[in-house]
Amino acid sequence: MFNFKKSKAILAAAALLGGMMIMGNGGEVSAATNIQASAMKNSSIDKNFGKDTRVFQIDKSIQVKKVHFQNRYGVMVTGDMYLPKNFNANKKYAAIVVSGAFGAVKEQHSGLYAQEMAKNGFVAVAFDPSFTGESGGNVRNVASPDIFTEDFSAALDFVGLLPYVDKDRLGIIGICGLSGPAITASINDVRVKAVAVSAMYDMVDSIRNHYQGDYYTPEQREAVKKYLAETRWEEAKLGHSVPGYHEVPLDEKGNAVKPATGKLFPEVLPAGADPVTTEFFNYYCKRAFHSRSINSNGAWSSTTPYGFFNFPFDTHVEELSPRPIMLITGDKAHSRYHSENLYAQAKGPKELVVVPGATHTDLYDNMSKIPFDKLVAYFNKYLK
């Protein structure tokens, strides 16, 4: 028989145990709780940042803290939180969450973007998407368009509950392959007051159709699907994932190609490598190498294309309006058409920034090319 008094005591205890305390420079903040596991619980800020493995020039005037927050799928996402210069815990700041690129980690360019926004007065959190970097997930190096989109909203859950953040002044920055999830999250999550993307890549278009849609014929796409099916059997038998390319190349006989070394890039690029591959190699494997970055030191699970074959990004971008979007690209970026296509679809307010002389990866870390002044002015305008 149902014991109402006993059940009330159990529920009260569960609610108490489920409470979350977030520790920061501003002291403690207690978040609303309920008796079920949710994105509002299990969040924390580490007292010590730990070993610093960031691969960009660090501004020591900016405080950075390791943070953890749970998304609605139960994955614990890890990020680095950058506090504004001359941080005052008694103030209320606008906040921006940042992630990207596809296969990068927060110690690379998303951290650089977050640091620069903090220098200009914003609380900024750069995070590793689920299943990558320092973020959780039982499987590793797997990409999901849905879960990566959710990670942005989970980051907003976290940062919006901080006592020194104004939850009505929240923005998003997506870089390269995380631009699609950033925009998709912003379309549906009306807590986002402004979104900006840099060096945009629509990974659904890139994985399903390849460059400007000119790679796969219908027959080739079916060959890729056959390869994915065979790989799923292989992974099911082995009990673990098998490394593969997220954009599956086909050889001259129409057969799918796997990474020879289990990594996206070889130790040395072969002579005559195409300019785009060379550009990515020079960033991820040379000047910004990071051991936790999939692009630097690994490969995606070979079944990663499944989700991107089925779930398009940005489908309802017109619904973002009247909230604004800024798209940043370079006039020499091979990815430029992604930004231009989305700009044409968006209603506005919208702004397309084409940086003279900039390639795709210039917008990762070239401080003379990334238009931080425009980003700061944009977010100051719409997060005021």
Buried (B, 14 or more C-beta within 10 A) or exposed (E): EEEEEEEEEEEEEEEEEBEBEBEBBBEEBEBEBEBEEBBBBBBBBEEEEEEEEBBBEEBEEBBBBBBBBBBBBEBBBBBBBBBBEEBEEEEBBBBBBBBBBBBBBBBBBBBBBBBBBBBBBBBBBBBBBBBBBBBBBEEBBBBBBEBBBBBBBBBBBBBBBBBBBBBEBBBBBBBBBBBBBBBBBBBEBEBBBBBBBBBBBBBBBBBBBBEEEEBBEEEBBEBBBEBBEEBBEEBEEEEEBBBBBBBBEBEEEEEBEBBEEEBBBEEEBEEEBEEBEEBBBEBBBEEBBBEBBBBBBBBBBBBBBBBBBEBBBBEEBEEBBEBBBBBBBBEBBBBBBBBBBBBEEBEEBBBBBBBEEBBBBBBBBBEEBBBBEBBBEBBBEBBE
